[in-house]
């Protein structure tokens, strides 16, 4: 009887532990199923978020590519316009050199050719660039006036006035952006004027712009227009340089917050006599 009672107790204890093991196994399966579901839900959520992020990244990548291509196209357009401008500016210089040679003025021709070659080299170097320092543009204009003055017996005075708060080494401008206006002032404002001939280039800051004034004391636009009409000059051709310059300014400021502004001012005295012309150019500060 004692042995049977002992075996019964052992069997009951065994059944108890088996039941406990089965319960723990069932709980483990439930926990595993619960963790699996949570992992599947988290994976699905993460997969969705990853898909959104990938789509956003792809969209951003496309935007960057589109912006890059747009800049490249704009750069090519600017180079194409500058390619049209260079022959326009160089024609008169070559024509003057020809006159020196015809008149057998060898000394003047050699001196002119030296200045012209230096000017041409700078033009070719700058024409490859989207922008240059304002100091470089002013230096180029000074050289251009030296070349032009050889045809005017040094009659034209070029007066450069820089504001106290202006650092010409940090301000950026498109290359050869002032030349069309200076050339126009010389050939249509000062060429037929008697007496002192002055072109003033004044640079100031008018935030968010750099303000450039190009002023001549010539015969004025109205008188110049009257003379050109009498001579039957092609007005469309003479304004080509100005149109190309405005087109380059338009492309240069296309990606900037502010656009360029140009204003032509006819100057008169108290008796309505022409005192010259002032061009005011506002170039946005990048």
C-alpha positions as CSV (number, residue, x, y, z in Angstrom):
1,X,0.0,0.0,0.0
2,X,2.8,2.4,0.9
3,X,4.5,1.7,-2.5
4,X,1.3,2.3,-4.4
5,X,0.7,5.5,-2.5
6,X,4.2,6.7,-3.4
7,X,3.8,5.9,-7.1
8,X,0.5,7.8,-7.1
9,X,2.1,10.9,-5.7
10,X,4.9,10.6,-8.2
11,X,2.4,10.3,-11.1
12,X,0.4,13.4,-9.8
13,X,3.7,15.4,-9.6
14,X,4.6,14.3,-13.1
15,X,1.2,15.3,-14.4
16,X,1.5,18.6,-12.7
17,X,4.8,19.4,-14.3
18,X,3.6,18.2,-17.7
19,X,0.6,20.5,-17.4
20,X,2.9,23.4,-16.4
21,X,5.2,22.7,-19.4
22,X,2.3,22.5,-21.8
23,X,1.0,25.9,-20.5
24,X,4.4,27.5,-20.8
25,X,4.7,26.1,-24.3
26,X,1.3,27.5,-25.2
27,X,2.2,30.9,-23.7
28,X,5.4,30.9,-25.6
29,X,3.5,30.2,-28.9
30,X,1.1,33.0,-28.1
31,X,4.0,35.4,-27.4
32,X,5.8,34.3,-30.5
33,X,2.6,34.9,-32.6
34,X,2.2,38.3,-30.9
35,X,5.8,39.3,-31.6
36,X,5.6,38.0,-35.2
37,X,2.5,40.1,-35.8
38,X,4.1,43.2,-34.2
39,X,7.2,42.6,-36.4
40,X,5.0,42.2,-39.5
41,X,3.1,45.4,-38.7
42,X,6.3,47.3,-38.0
43,X,7.9,46.0,-41.2
44,X,4.8,47.0,-43.2
45,X,4.9,50.5,-41.7
46,X,8.6,50.8,-42.3
47,X,8.3,49.5,-45.8
48,X,5.6,52.2,-46.5
49,X,7.8,54.9,-44.9
50,X,10.8,53.7,-46.9
51,X,8.8,53.8,-50.1
52,X,7.7,57.3,-49.4
53,X,11.3,58.3,-48.6
54,X,12.6,56.7,-51.8
55,X,9.9,58.5,-53.8
56,X,10.8,61.8,-52.2
57,X,14.5,61.1,-52.8
58,X,13.8,60.3,-56.4
59,X,11.7,63.4,-56.8
60,X,14.5,65.5,-55.2
61,X,17.0,63.9,-57.5
62,X,14.9,64.7,-60.5
63,X,14.5,68.3,-59.4
64,X,18.3,68.6,-58.9
65,X,18.9,67.1,-62.4
66,X,16.3,69.5,-63.9
67,X,18.0,72.5,-62.2
68,X,21.4,71.4,-63.3
69,X,20.2,71.0,-66.9
70,X,18.5,74.3,-66.7
71,X,21.7,76.0,-65.6
72,X,23.7,74.4,-68.3
73,X,21.2,75.5,-71.0
74,X,21.2,79.0,-69.5
75,X,25.0,79.0,-69.6
76,X,25.0,77.9,-73.2
77,X,22.5,80.7,-74.1
78,X,24.7,83.3,-72.5
79,X,27.8,82.0,-74.3
80,X,25.8,82.2,-77.6
81,X,24.8,85.8,-76.9
82,X,28.3,86.7,-76.0
83,X,29.6,85.1,-79.2
84,X,27.3,87.6,-81.1
85,X,28.5,90.5,-79.0
86,X,32.2,90.1,-79.5
87,X,32.3,90.7,-83.3
88,X,30.0,93.6,-82.8
89,X,32.5,95.3,-80.5
90,X,35.6,94.3,-82.4
91,X,34.6,95.5,-85.8
92,X,35.2,99.2,-85.2
93,X,38.6,98.5,-83.7
94,X,39.8,96.5,-86.6
95,X,38.5,99.2,-89.0
96,X,40.5,101.8,-87.2
97,X,43.6,99.7,-87.4
98,X,43.0,99.4,-91.1
99,X,42.8,103.2,-91.4
100,X,46.2,103.6,-89.6
101,X,47.8,101.2,-92.1
102,X,46.3,102.9,-95.1
103,X,47.5,106.3,-93.9
104,X,51.0,104.7,-93.3
105,X,51.0,105.6,-89.7
106,X,53.2,102.7,-88.6
107,X,54.0,103.9,-85.1
108,X,50.4,104.6,-84.3
109,X,49.3,101.3,-85.9
110,X,51.8,99.3,-83.8
111,X,50.9,101.1,-80.5
112,X,47.2,100.6,-81.3
113,X,47.7,96.9,-82.2
114,X,49.5,96.3,-78.8
115,X,46.6,97.8,-76.8
116,X,44.0,96.1,-79.0
117,X,45.8,92.7,-78.6
118,X,45.7,93.0,-74.8
119,X,42.1,94.1,-74.9
120,X,41.2,91.2,-77.2
121,X,43.0,88.6,-75.0
122,X,41.0,89.9,-71.9
123,X,37.7,89.7,-73.9
124,X,38.4,86.2,-75.0
125,X,39.3,85.1,-71.4
126,X,36.2,86.7,-69.9
127,X,33.8,85.6,-72.6
128,X,34.1,82.1,-71.3
129,X,32.9,83.1,-67.8
130,X,29.4,83.6,-66.5
131,X,30.5,86.4,-64.2
132,X,33.6,88.4,-63.2
133,X,34.5,90.8,-60.4
134,X,33.4,94.4,-60.9
135,X,37.0,95.4,-60.5
136,X,37.9,93.3,-63.6
137,X,35.0,94.7,-65.6
138,X,36.1,98.3,-64.8
139,X,39.7,97.4,-65.7
140,X,38.5,96.1,-69.0
141,X,36.5,99.2,-69.7
142,X,39.5,101.4,-69.0
143,X,41.5,99.4,-71.5
144,X,38.6,99.7,-74.0
145,X,38.6,103.5,-73.5
146,X,42.3,103.6,-74.2
147,X,41.8,101.7,-77.4
148,X,38.9,104.0,-78.4
149,X,40.8,107.1,-77.4
150,X,43.6,106.3,-80.0
151,X,40.9,107.2,-82.5
152,X,39.8,110.3,-80.7
153,X,43.3,111.7,-79.9
154,X,42.8,111.1,-76.2
155,X,39.8,113.4,-76.2
156,X,37.5,111.3,-74.0
157,X,38.0,111.4,-70.3
158,X,36.9,108.3,-68.4
159,X,36.1,109.2,-64.8
160,X,35.4,106.2,-62.4
161,X,33.8,107.0,-59.1
162,X,33.4,104.1,-56.5
163,X,31.3,104.5,-53.4
164,X,33.0,104.2,-50.0
165,X,31.0,101.1,-49.1
166,X,31.8,99.3,-52.4
167,X,34.3,96.4,-52.7
168,X,34.7,95.9,-56.4
169,X,36.6,92.7,-55.8
170,X,33.6,91.0,-54.3
171,X,30.7,92.3,-56.4
172,X,30.0,90.0,-59.4
173,X,28.7,91.2,-62.8
174,X,28.4,89.5,-66.3
175,X,31.5,90.3,-68.4
176,X,31.4,93.1,-70.9
177,X,28.1,94.3,-69.5
178,X,29.0,98.1,-69.6
179,X,30.7,98.2,-72.9
180,X,27.6,98.6,-75.1
181,X,26.5,101.6,-73.2
182,X,30.0,103.2,-73.2
183,X,30.4,102.5,-76.9
184,X,27.0,104.0,-77.5
185,X,27.9,107.1,-75.5
186,X,31.2,107.6,-77.5
187,X,29.8,107.0,-81.0
188,X,26.4,108.7,-80.7
189,X,26.9,111.2,-77.9
190,X,30.5,112.4,-77.9
191,X,31.8,111.8,-81.4
192,X,30.1,114.9,-82.8
193,X,30.5,117.0,-79.6
194,X,32.9,119.9,-79.5
195,X,35.0,120.6,-76.5
196,X,35.5,118.5,-73.4
197,X,34.2,115.0,-73.6
198,X,33.6,113.0,-70.4
199,X,32.2,109.6,-69.5
200,X,31.6,109.0,-65.8
201,X,31.1,105.5,-64.4
202,X,29.7,105.8,-60.9
203,X,29.2,102.7,-58.6
204,X,27.0,102.8,-55.5
205,X,25.1,100.3,-53.4
206,X,21.3,100.5,-53.4
207,X,20.4,97.3,-51.5
208,X,19.5,94.7,-52.8
209,X,21.2,96.1,-55.9
210,X,24.5,97.4,-57.1
211,X,23.7,100.7,-58.8
212,X,25.8,101.8,-61.8
213,X,25.5,105.1,-63.5
214,X,27.1,105.7,-66.9
215,X,26.9,109.4,-67.8
216,X,28.2,111.2,-70.9
217,X,28.1,115.0,-71.6
218,X,27.4,114.4,-75.3
219,X,24.8,115.8,-77.7
220,X,21.9,113.8,-76.3
221,X,19.8,110.9,-77.6
222,X,17.3,113.1,-79.5
223,X,20.0,114.9,-81.5
224,X,21.9,111.7,-82.1
225,X,18.7,110.1,-83.5
226,X,18.1,113.1,-85.8
227,X,21.6,112.8,-87.2
228,X,21.4,109.1,-87.8
229,X,18.1,109.5,-89.6
230,X,19.6,112.2,-91.9
231,X,22.5,109.8,-92.6
232,X,20.1,107.0,-93.2
233,X,21.9,104.8,-90.6
234,X,20.3,101.4,-89.8
235,X,18.9,102.1,-86.4
236,X,18.2,98.5,-85.7
237,X,21.8,97.6,-86.3
238,X,23.2,100.4,-84.0
239,X,21.0,99.2,-81.1
240,X,22.2,95.6,-81.4
241,X,24.7,95.8,-78.7
242,X,22.2,97.3,-76.2
243,X,19.6,94.6,-77.0
244,X,22.2,91.8,-76.6
245,X,23.3,93.3,-73.3
246,X,19.8,93.4,-71.9
247,X,19.3,89.8,-73.0
248,X,22.4,88.8,-71.1
249,X,21.2,90.7,-68.0
250,X,17.9,88.9,-68.3
251,X,19.5,85.5,-68.4
252,X,22.1,86.4,-65.6
253,X,19.3,87.4,-63.2
254,X,16.9,84.6,-64.1
255,X,18.0,82.5,-61.1
256,X,18.2,85.4,-58.7
257,X,15.4,86.7,-56.4
258,X,15.5,90.2,-58.0
259,X,15.6,91.2,-61.7
260,X,17.8,93.8,-63.3
261,X,16.6,97.3,-64.0
262,X,17.8,99.8,-66.6
263,X,16.8,103.4,-66.9
264,X,17.7,106.0,-69.6
265,X,17.7,109.6,-68.5
266,X,18.1,112.5,-70.9
267,X,19.9,115.4,-69.3
268,X,19.0,119.1,-70.0
269,X,19.9,122.5,-68.7
270,X,17.5,125.2,-67.6
271,X,17.1,126.2,-71.2
272,X,16.2,122.7,-72.4
273,X,19.6,122.3,-74.1
274,X,20.9,118.7,-74.1
275,X,23.7,118.0,-71.5
276,X,24.1,114.4,-72.3
277,X,22.6,111.0,-71.3
278,X,22.7,109.0,-68.1
279,X,22.1,105.2,-68.0
280,X,21.3,103.8,-64.6
281,X,21.8,100.0,-64.3
282,X,20.6,98.1,-61.2
283,X,22.3,94.7,-60.9
284,X,21.0,92.4,-58.1
285,X,23.4,91.4,-55.4
286,X,23.7,87.6,-55.6
